[in-house]
Amino acid sequence: AFTHTHPFRLHVVTWNVGTAEPPADVRSLLQLYSQPATDLFVIGLQEVNATPVRYISDLISEDSWSHLLMDTLAPMGYIKVTSVRMQGLLLILLAKQVHLPFIRDIQSTYTRTGLFGYWGNKGGVSVRFSFYGHMLCFLNCHLAAHMNYVLQRMDEFEYILDRQDFDMYNTPQVLDHKVVFCFGDLNFRIADHGMHFLRSSINNGRFNLLWNRDQLTMMKKKEPILQEFEEGPLCFKPTYKFDRFSETYDISGKKRKPAWTDRILWRIKPKATETEDENRLTSSSADDDEHPIKVTQEMYTCDVSYGVSDHKPVIATLNLEMRKNVETPLVTLTVEGHWSADEDATFTYTILENFESSTWDWIGLYKIGFKRASDYSTFAWVKDDEVAANGEVQMSKNELNLLAGDYVLGYYSTNMQTLVAFSPTFQVSLRKLTSVLAFGCTSLFSWLVWIQILESRQAVMEGLLPENINGYEK
């Protein structure tokens, strides 16, 4: 029987940022205006500044890279799903709001390999979740450096895959997932060739002359675990090592040889009975009789315009084509009537499917453009004593002293640690004239002054004007 599949666009970035602060603009890195629009952004960074003082401050308030990514993507309707940090390794995922109710069973973990595993300067961080019923895993790695450590890199890669465990009965390890995306500074080098041949091949765009001496390509021929992973052709400049703020390879005394250290791979879980895998370079598929899935790579490149690090970021755009095994949200939220900042507001929720709900679940009011689940304007607990299948919840007008604008309600599941449902977008209006008059603005002049104050406050809070009173900025 014919099964309707849906395409989902993934934008994956890996970048060793060399402890640098982020650049002012990452729009070209994220290719924000490409069509069709991206469904899921996956950004893996290595060597994020992780001095003890800086690392502790980042735990209290998110790091500068996460802030920049969220500030860039939130106005376009992308919301942070989750992130995981292990010292210099950071993995952050953001998705279109429409997908959040179908991203479930989110878990993350990490594995240290560097410095005997104590500090975590090398290793892997991963996030796994169910996406419309399909189990996906994203693994960001930073493996051992230097030309001669190719076997150690393989040992570390296998160690990470072996040690990463998830509290999921059907996918307890990374390779149990339907699709695995593995990326990072894998640190594989280009062996044997001298510097002159390397640079000549690169300058002439003849990258294919270097492929057969790329260590990862070489190891793939003899390591069964690597043979299950696929990668697009390396039709871009080696991404290491550059002089910072330039497109010139290392001219220091060390003169490190250029290499494709930064890579993006993927693996679709083979069928148990499969004895011969018809692998193709940029496309692969698996079909377990009921749930076909296909990954197609559209683009694999680096962006040499960014110079804050001695590595250039690598970007892959992939299409994930699959059937939606889950299409019903766990909860629906319905807004009752017109919402105004001077009236109590009512909404209802209905639990459509059983899930591990909690009396600590809450429903937040979010202004459109919010970045993450904690960015609510106000919230209400679902129910004091027990979570009913249907519920009516009120928000007091004292909690709705908000600016006018477009909002959504979001149901946050404490056990699932994610927003599992959203209401349709609706408007909250400013206080009515009668309420303004009730504050004592009894004359036309006073009313006009009050309206001007409201408009000024709105402009200040939306960043349109500085808050300036009598010539002094507050």
KEPA-250815 format. One record per residue: x, y, z of N, C-alpha, C in turn; residue in three letters. Coordinates in pm, whole numbers, plus 50000, padded with zeros to 5 digits. Each point is the difference from the previous one (the first is absolute). Last residue first. Example, Ala and Ser with C-alpha at 12.3 -4.5 7.8 and 13.67 -1.06 7.14 Angstrom:
<lumtors>
512854977550708500825011950006499235010950073SER;500294942849993499115011950000500905012050000ALA;
</lumtors>
This chain:
<lumtors>
517735557653094499954991450119500714987049971LYS;500715051049791499634986349969500074991750125GLU;499085054549936500864989950059499494986349963TYR;497845042249881501335000149943500934989550056GLY;495385004150134500665012850025501455000049953ASN;498494954149956499145009050075500775012650034ILE;500094951849683500635012850023499005009350069ASN;501064948349791499175005550108500685012850047GLU;500344981749488500624999150132499065005650104PRO;498014976749555500505012850052500794997450127LEU;498294963549754499905010049893500565013450043LEU;499404955350241501305003949949499985010549891GLY;496424979750281500244992849876501285004649932GLU;498575020250403500144985750030500204991749874MET;499295047249961501224997350077500204985150017VAL;496015014649797501145001749911501314997050071ALA;496014999350253500024988949904501225000949909GLN;499225035150296500434988050073500094988049906ARG;498275039949827501435001350025500544987750070SER;495385002949932500684997849874501515000950016GLU;497295009650375499884985849962500784997149872LEU;499735044650140500854992250090499974985349963ILE;497115028749773501385002449957500974992050087GLN;495454999450116500224992349877501455001649953ILE;498715026550363500064985850038500254991049879TRP;499285046349931501304997750065500164985350034VAL;495865013349834501015000149894501394997650057LEU;496485004250308499854987549923501054999249889TRP;499665039750253500614989250078499924986749924SER;497855036949805501445002150001500704988650074PHE;495315001449999500514995849869501525001349996LEU;497894992150481499885010149894500574994549870SER;500054974650408498615003949975499865010249889THR;503204962750233500235008549884498645004949952CYS;500784968650365499985014150035500255009549885GLY;499504950550009501235003450069500075014850033PHE;496424981549750499894996050139501265002950079ALA;499745006649529499325010650074499914996750147LEU;501754967149718500935011250007499395011350081VAL;497344963649903500974996650104501015011250017SER;496815003449660499335001250130500964996850112THR;501454994449552499925014050040499365001550137LEU;502424953449906498945008049939500015014350053LYS;504434967549958498895003450088498985008849928ARG;502854969949674500325008950112498755002650083LEU;500444953349727499865014449975500365007850124SER;501274950149765499665006250128499975015049974VAL;499474954749651500445013450037499585003450142GLN;501384950749739498905009250028500565013350047PHE;501294946549767500425013650034498775008850023THR;499594947250099500165008949884500445013950048PRO;501514963050327498725004949950500245006849866SER;503164959650196499815014549987498575002849957PHE;503424957550238498815004749927500005015249997ALA;503474973850212499354989149926498775004549922VAL;504995017250234498665004749968499354989949907LEU;503794984350359499845006849872498575005149988THR;501944967750333500895011749994499965006849863GLN;497624960750216500614999249867500975011549974MET;497664998050413500664987049984500714998849865ASN;497445038950095501174999450087500744986949983THR;496945027349640500014987650077501274999250081SER;496985042049770501334994750033499864987650088TYR;496965031349628499914990450112501374993850021TYR;498305049549778500784987849985499914991350123GLY;497555045049702500124992650125500794987249971LEU;500375048749730499504986350002500074995050143VAL;499785052049724500474990650101499534985949965TYR;500545056349815499604986349971500664990450098ASP;498835052450132500754992549901499444986149979GLY;500365045850377499154993749900500874992349901ALA;501715005950500499885007749878499074992649904LEU;499204991750518500974997549894499865010349889LEU;498064982050467500385013949977501115000249894ASN;497504962050216499935002949858500315014549968LEU;499544978750438501144993549935500075003349852GLU;496465015750274501225005450061501264993949938ASN;495654984749888500355012149926501255006550058LYS;499324946750046499505012550057500435011949915SER;499034948749840501135008950030499425013350045MET;498044945549975499875014549991501335006850028GLN;497864949049816501005007350078499785014949979VAL;497704946849932499845014249971500915007650095GLU;499874945949790500125009950106499785014149950GLY;500044941249912499575013049950500095009950113ASN;501604958350086500024998449855499585012949930ALA;502345003750482498794994249943500144998949849ALA;503445002150436499865004249862498794993049940VAL;500695014350530500254989449903499785005549860GLU;500285029150392499974986850061500314988849902ASP;500025047749879500664998750129500104985650048ASP;500165017249479498984997150102500724997550131LYS;502175021249617498904992949935498904997150099VAL;503105043350057500104985650021498794993149939TRP;501895046549805499044994850097500254985050014ALA;502755049349815499644985949988498944996650105PHE;502825043049690499404995650126499604985549982THR;502845018349689499655012850059499344998050136SER;503694965149771498585003450011499815013950062TYR;504094970749868499765013949962498535004150007ASP;502304955450065500025008550119499665014649971SER;500374965549656498854997450087499955009450121ALA;502435018749564500074987150069498854999050098ARG;500555037849693501184991949965499964985850056LYS;496125039349811500714995250119501044989649960PHE;496695023849719501415003849992500794995450120GLY;494865009350055500594994549878501415005849982ILE;497994994650488499905009549891500724994449878LYS;497654971550411501235003749930499715010349892TYR;498084973050475499565009549897501275005749936LEU;499174950250265500585013349993499395008349889GLY;499004955250342499675005849870500475014549999ILE;501454951550291499465013549997499765004549856TRP;501114954350373499885005349863499415014050004ASP;500614970550381500965010949981500005005049855TRP;497444962950151499395012050059500975011749997THR;500184960949625500385002650138499265012250051SER;500294957949572499735013650044500285001350149SER;501044965449603500385001250141499835014450046GLU;496824979549618501455001850013500275002750148PHE;495664987449620500624998050131501505002649992ASN;496615025349672500654987050013500634999050138GLU;497405037849894499514991249894500594986050010LEU;498745044650329501044989949979499454989649903ILE;498745053650073499464986449988501154990549973THR;498855054650194500914990149942499304986549998TYR;498675057350023499794986050035501074991449937THR;499175055350180500324990649891499774985950050PHE;499215057350134499714985950019500454992049879THR;500765051450286499954992349876499794985350031ALA;499105053350227500454986350021499804992049871ASP;500715052449951498994990150034500644986650029GLU;502185040849833499255004450118498884990450038ASP;503074996149614500855001350118499245004850124ALA;497874969149600500375013950020500775001050131SER;497794961649617500895002750113500395014850003TRP;495584968649809500995010149967500835003050124HIS;497594950849939499635014149988501175009049964GLY;501554953850148498585003650012499845015249988GLU;503724960049826499845013250062498525003749997VAL;502664950749997499005008449935499845012950079THR;503414952949918499735011950081499075009149921LEU;501694943850020499565011749924499695011350098THR;503374952850005499075009250065499545010349896VAL;502934965149874499564994150126498895008350064LEU;500644998249459500685005450119499454993650126PRO;500194976949506499075005950097500785005650117THR;501924975049632499465012449944499045007150095GLU;504054958149915499225006850102499535013249941VAL;502514972249730499374989550080499135005850111ASN;501805017949509499695004650135499294988850075LYS;503654993549592498585000050035499855005650142ARG;504195014249680499464989150080498515001650021MET;505075023249823498694996849944499444987750069GLU;503865040850046499584987850068498584997249954LEU;504415031049815498564997450001499754986650065ASN;504235038150048499534986549973498494999550001LEU;504805033049998498545000749991499524986249956THR;504755020550247499314990149917498515002850005ALA;505175024850124498545000449995499504988549914ILE;504665020850297499504991049896498484999150012VAL;504095038550156498824991850029499594991649880PRO;505155014250110498835005549933498804991050031LYS;504705009550301499184990749922498905008049929HIS;502905021650293500914994549899499354988549922ASP;497135042550208500714988050042501004995949893SER;497145037849947500305001150143500844988350050VAL;498065012149538501434999450033500345000550146GLY;496134991049556500125001750145501454997850043TYR;498564994349546499905014150034500165002550150SER;499854957149746501335005650029499945014650044VAL;496804954950007499835014449981501305006950040ASP;498634947849800500485008050112499775014749966CYS;497294951549848500975010349966500565006350126THR;495994967549759501064996950096501155009349966TYR;494364988449863501175008849998500974995750109MET;496054974749898499885010049895501265008449987GLU;498564947850184500785012150026499925009449882GLN;496654960350215500655004949879500745012950032THR;497314954250239500795012050024500705003749869VAL;495474968350178501045002949903500695013050037LYS;496214957350161500675012550034501165001949903ILE;495154967450124501145003649915500595013350043PRO;496844962850231500415013850022501225003449915HIS;497784956150003498915009350027500435014649996GLU;503094963749888498694995449954498905010450019ASP;504535010950089499714988750086498564995549978ASP;504045028549730498574997550003499764987750085ASP;503885041249835499764987450071498504998550010ALA;504105031249712498654997250047499974986950074SER;503315043949765499894986650055498594997950048SER;503805035849720498624996150025499974985950055SER;503955023549841499255010750067498564996350026THR;503244967649825500835010150064499195010350077LEU;498284949549956500325010249903500655011750072ARG;498984943550097500345013650041500245008949878ASN;497734952950122500235007449877500255014750032GLU;500804952550283499425013550007500335007649872ASP;499494946650181500725008549906499305013449994GLU;498484967550294501364995049986500825008449905THR;495295002050340500695005549885501444994849995GLU;496454993050335500204989349902500845004649881THR;498795029850358500674988550062500334989349899ALA;499805051749857499044989650036500754987850051LYS;502215048750060499784989449901498914990450048PRO;500505053550114500144986750060499724989149897LYS;502055047349873498664994550018500164985750049ILE;503375045750013499834985449992498534996650019ARG;503875044349888498724994950048499924985049976TRP;503695047050045499664986749951498594996450045LEU;503835043249960498614997050032499654986749932ILE;504845030550166499214991449912498584998250051ARG;505345023950037498635002750045499024993349903ASP;504805000149935499824995250137498535000050041THR;503065003149558498554999850023499744994250139TRP;504655026949850499324987150015498505002250015ALA;505475024449909498535000849991499384986250009PRO;504715009550239499464996449869498495001750000LYS;503415029150311499174988050001499464997249858ARG;503715031450206499504997249865499244986749995LYS;502775025350355499544986149999499534995649863LYS;501365045450087501144990949998499594985449994GLY;496405032949803500865000850118501154990249987SER;496145008249703501345004149955500935001850120ILE;494884976049848501005002750104501365003549940ASP;495875008349676500394988950087501195003950086TYR;496225034249809501364995149975500314988750097THR;496215032049963499764987749925501344993849960GLU;498545032450448500554999749865499544987349930SER;499585012450480499515011549923500655000849862PHE;502684967150285498725006050038499715012749920ARG;502784958549807500285011650083498675006850030ASP;499764947949899500075013349941500575010150100PHE;499954943249890500035010150103500235013549934LYS;496404966849893501005002350103501374999449933TYR;495944990249764499535010550090500975003550112THR;500024982449449500264995250136499825011350100PRO;497295005849552501355001250054500144992750133LYS;496334981249668500265013150057501405000050060PHE;497314961949830500195009549889500155014250053CYS;499544948050160500745011250057500375009749889LEU;495604964550027501365002349949500625012750057PRO;496364974150303500045005649866501435002349955GLY;498444961150348500455013949996499995004649856GLU;498434956150376500135006049868500405014550012GLU;500264950250309499745014449991500245004949858PHE;500834955150138498565002150015499635014749990GLU;504524984549996499364996549873498495001650005GLN;502885005250383499975011849914499294997249868LEU;500644964850307499085009750060499905012549913ILE;503084964549882498584997049973499055010650054PRO;505115005849830499305000450129498504997849975GLU;503335003549646500324988450081499314999650136LYS;499505034549650500184987949920500244987650087LYS;499695044650176498684994749966500114987049922LYS;503815026550115499544991450110498664993649968MET;501805031249691500844988150007499504990350107MET;497935042049964499684991949882500784986950002THR;501055031150329498674994650025499564991149883LEU;504135023349962500054989050097498634993950027GLN;501795021949539499255004850116499854988450098ASP;501904996749560500915000550114499365006650122ARG;497744994849577500454986450034501014999850113ASN;498125041849825499024991650068500594986750046TRP;501995037849738500374998050140499124989850070LEU;499455015749545501354994450004500424996650142LEU;495875022649897499924985449982501374993450003ASN;499265048050010499924993450130500024984849988PHE;501075042949711500064985849966500014991750129ARG;500155049949920498684994050018499964985249967GLY;503815032050018499444997049868498624993350008ASN;502465010950393499905012749926499384997949862ASN;500914961850270498935008250058499795012749917ILE;503564971349885498724993449972498845008550050SER;504345014950102499755001049857498654993949964SER;501554995950440499555013649973499725002149852ARG;501664957550139498735003250067499485013649957LEU;504294986649860498954993249925498625003150060PHE;503765017250227499875006349869498874993649919HIS;501174982150431499295012750008499795006249861MET;500424946550024500775011350048499215013049992GLY;498014948150067500295010749905500805011250065HIS;498564961750274501024997549896500335011949911ASP;495164997750274501294993450022500875000849874ALA;495905028750248500364995249867501424994750008ILE;496405000650430500885008349919500194994249860ARG;496245000650451500734991849902500755009249903PHE;496995013150382501455001650002500774990749906ASN;495195012150142500444986150011501514998849984LEU;496215036850122501415000649965500564985950022ASP;494815001949888500915006250094501395001649942GLY;495154966549959500735011349943500955005450105PHE;495774961649864501235001450076500855010749934CYS;494684978150019500845010149936501215002250090PHE;496054959249927501025006450083500755010049914VAL;495024969750000500985008249929500935006450101VAL;497144966650158499714998449858500995007949915LYS;501584982250484499065009749943499844998049850HIS;503094976550299498674994149998498985009149932ASP;504685011050092499784992949874498674992649996LEU;501375024650399499965008849883499584992449875VAL;498264978950453501295005149955499865007749869GLN;496194980850229500895002650113501365005649961PRO;495014992649802501215006249945500985003250113THR;495814978650084500164996149861501245005949934ASN;498735008450463500034985449983500294996049857TYR;501785043550270498934997049906500074985149967MET;503045034850244498994992950078498774997649913ASP;505315004249838498765007550018499004991450074PHE;505815003949900498794992550032498825009450017ASP;505484995849813498845008850010498724991750015GLN;504494981049936499735004850136498735008450013ARG;501754981049579499764989150095499525005150135ASP;501285030049650498814992649958499634989350102LEU;504005023750071498845008850018498714992649964ILE;504034977649917499785001250145498765008650028TYR;501584996349557499324987750043499695000250149GLU;502455036249829498694999749936499204987750045PHE;504495003950138499135009450071498594999949942GLU;503304974149785499724994450133499045009050076ASP;501615015349586499044989149983499614994050134MET;503335032650004498715006149962498934989149982ARG;504404986350074499395004950123498655006749971GLN;502584985949638499444988450070499355004250131LEU;502235033249745498814995449930499364988150071VAL;503935032650086499084994350099498734994549937TYR;503915025249800500344986150030499004993150092ASN;499645047749859500054991049884500114985350040MET;497715037450328501314996549945499954988649899HIS;496175008150409500655007549894501284993049952ALA;495134980450229501415003050022500635006649878ALA;494715006350045500914988750017501455004750007LEU;494615016250061501325006149983501014989250035HIS;494285002149860501254994350052501185009549980CYS;494194993250007501045009949972501284995550068ASN;494934978249838501224998150079501075009849952LEU;494354985549984500985009449948501204999850094PHE;495264968349861501085003250094501015008949931CYS;494454978749961501175006749944501035002650109LEU;495164970249883501055002450098501245005749932MET;494485003449881501264994049956501115004050097HIS;495415016450032500014985550021501254992949955GLY;499385047949970498824994249935500044984750006TYR;503955012850206499545010449909498894994249914PHE;502934990350489499074994549902499445011649918SER;505004999850241498575002250022499214992649893PHE;505445013350224499114990949928498555003750028ARG;505495019950035498585002150030499224989949917VAL;505585007650185498934995649908498635003550053SER;505925006050024498725003350063498904996549901VAL;505684986850086498795001449920498805003750086GLY;505865005250003498934990550030498815002249909GLY;504455029950238499664992049882498894990350041LYS;501435029750318500375008449886499804992749867ASN;499174987850494499024999949893500345009149885GLY;501974985350458499485013549980499015000549885TRP;501904957150138499675007750120499365013549968TYR;501804961749713498575001050024499625008950117GLY;504484992649816499554988550077498535001050039PHE;501735032449703500655001250131499504989250095LEU;496725000349608501275007150010500535000750142GLY;495674980449870501124991749957501345006950022THR;494234999650152501315006349999501054990349949ARG;494435005949930501084990750029501335007549989THR;494105008450052501335004249956501014989550042TYR;494195011249906501064994050080501345004849946THR;494035005849975501355003649958501014993250091SER;494334998949822501054996850097501345004249943GLN;494205001349903501295006649982500954995850112ILE;495184988449835501004991050059501415005549979ASP;496775021849658499724994250132501164991250046ARG;497695035249611501374996950043499904995550145ILE;496285016649761500304986749949501474996350019PHE;497985043050119499134989850063500314985849955PRO;502505037349805500304997150141499074989650064LEU;499925020749539500524986550021500154996350147HIS;498525043649835499004990049962500494985850028VAL;502845039050060499034997850108499034988749968GLN;504924999249794498775007749978499014996650110LYS;504974991950143499044994949904498885010149978ALA;505454989550215498865009149992499084995149889LEU;504624983850328499014997049896498855009950011LEU;505604991450163498735006950021499094997249881ILE;505014986250265499044995749897498675006550032LEU;505665002850146498635005050012499184995049882LEU;505204995950281499074994349901498585004950027LEU;503875010150282500075007149872499064994949894GLY;498834985050473501115009149986499985006849862GLN;496264973650002501064993750078501275008049977MET;494245003749906501345006150005500914991350085ARG;494875002749713500844992650095501405005749988VAL;494355012449871501435001149974500734991650104SER;494665009749748500854996050112501445003049964THR;496165018449763499484987250047500754995650123VAL;499045050849780501004990550050499304987450052LYS;497885029949606500044999350146501054989750041ILE;498235033649550500694988050047500205000850151TYR;498055034149683499094989650045500664987150046GLY;501895043749857499514992849883499184987750040MET;502195028950320499085008549923499424993149877PRO;503284976150271498685001850063499075009149920ALA;504764990849888498984990949948498605002450057LEU;503985025550129499905000449855498814992149949THR;501115000650463499595013649960499815001049849ASP;501704959550178498585001850033499505013749957MET;504584990949942499214991249914498515001750026LEU;503035023450277500005005449865499144991449906LEU;500604985150445499225012349997499915005549858HIS;502804963050078498584996350005499115012349992SER;504615007450028499664993849871498524996249996TRP;501905017450402499795010449899499644994249864SER;498714972650453501205005449938499665009649886ASP;496604992950423500544992649886501155007449932GLU;499125002650520499295006149887500674995049873SER;501264977750382498995008650063499155006949894ILE;503654973649868498994991250058498875008150063LEU;503785022249826499144995149892498924990650052ASP;503335016050297499065011049965499064995749888SER;503384969950126499015001350108498995011049968ILE;503634994349705499104988449993498915001050105TYR;503485032249997499075001949889498984988749994ARG;503444997050318499125011250034498955001849891VAL;503324966249928499094997150111499035011350032PRO;501594995249500500765002350122499054998450119THR;499044994149511499594991850114500985001450116ALA;498205016649463500795004750116499544993150128ASN;499374973849551499355011850057500785003750126VAL;500934962249683500905010150058499285013250029GLU;497174972049677501094994850080500885011750044GLN;494534990549809501225008150014501024992550084LEU;495094992649697500994994050089501275008249999GLY;494435003049855501305006750000500894993550104ILE;495114995749703500844992250092501405006049992VAL;494465011049847501395004350002500754992150107PHE;495204993049699500764997250121501445004749981LEU;496665008249665499134995350108500744998750132ASP;500735033349539500534989350085498984996450108THR;498505020549514500535003950131500464987850078ALA;500144997949462498995002150104500655002850135PRO;502355024749780498684993949982500164985749951GLN;503005042250283499934989449900498594994249998SER;501965035150291499005003449898499944989749889TYR;503034998650390498635002150048498975001449889LEU;504934983350102499315000949871498495001750019GLN;503844996950322498734992950015499184999949871LEU;504155022950020500324986750052498734991450006LEU;499635045549891500474992249885500374985850043SER;498625030050339498904997249907500464991849880ARG;502205018650419500114986049958498914996449899VAL;502895044850252498894995849913500214985649956ASP;503075023250291498825008450019498784994449927ALA;503784965850179499985011949913498705007650019PRO;501964970750415499324998749869500135012649916PRO;503904985450341498655005150014499324999349863GLU;504014965450110499675013749960498585003750041ALA;502674957050039499765008350120499605014449967THR;500374965049655501295004250053499945009850114GLY;496604975349709500055014750008501245005150071VAL;498004957349696500935001650110500305014950010ASN;495624975049774501015010649998500834999350127TRP;495514978649677501044996750096501115010349987THR;494384993249855501255007650000500954993850100VAL;495024989949705500974995650099501295008149983VAL;494484997849863501195008249977500984997050113HIS;495354975649754500915001550113501195008549957LEU;494574987749836501315005749964500835002450126ARG;495824965349825500405009350106501435004449970PHE;495444974449733501415004150005500245009950114PRO;496294957549939500175014550013501495003350000HIS;496394957449816501155004450077500105015249996THR;496144957349925500375013849973501175004050089HIS;498564950949798500165007350125500495014049968THR;497384955149739500765012449992500035007050136PHE;499674945649937499175011950000500885012550000ALA;
</lumtors>
